[in-house]
Amino acid sequence: MLDKILKIAVLYDFYGALLTEKQQSCLEMHFLQDFSLSEIGDQLGVSRQAVYDIIHRSEQVLVEYEEKLKLVERHQFEQRKIKEILHMMSELPQDMQRMPVFQNILMKISDLVTEAEEA
């Protein structure tokens, strides 16, 4: 169950803006605010079943976006490769690591990792 929630959260981070406002509201209330289906229905003035249908359909839409666009897959691949590069750089001789060009490259790659983690 936790895996599903994490998967939906990541997909929502990437593709949430492509959902309708109602879909966004339902997913945010359900996953982020931990509202029950009944509570969401009360907030939106719809039935519990309608909320279930909206959430289920929204999840399907997010999965379909990923299947077509593969932005999450690409992002995760790039992050793995960046971390591999950082590890390889840390294994270089110390005299190379002290070189200004090395320090500049290291800083730029570290910025990429930090930026991705903050997003």
Steps between C-alpha positions, in 0.01 A plus 500: 500500500779740590671424168182597316472825695863588428458414132189720471675780689795496259272485197293784643815711545581458132156497339255644756468829316356309204203377704176692538455717809253249643741211445779699663282591797388140554853361484639770729226455758526121488878452492642818653233594752387143572129578454263207471293460185192616693678812624613585149149441371362737763755767403422470130128431527520162329447140610765277652481285187560802277812585701622141469444514124684833468797377701516168316478670160758762600744229601447329165558827315826560689621149415404550134696827486807322635459212255496747212742770615731306736611815680524329840696209355738738325543714812581197715747372239673837483524523879658153519755594235586829670558318829719244321706783351539662841615170646751450218630851551550438870727208415735708286845583643507787750729714283236490222223580745682818605509635144274804445333347196417189703355715780289691247363179346431354842311813604283496188415130537425547869266786409309262271453249782397769749255657255337163427468420871334835572249459216 
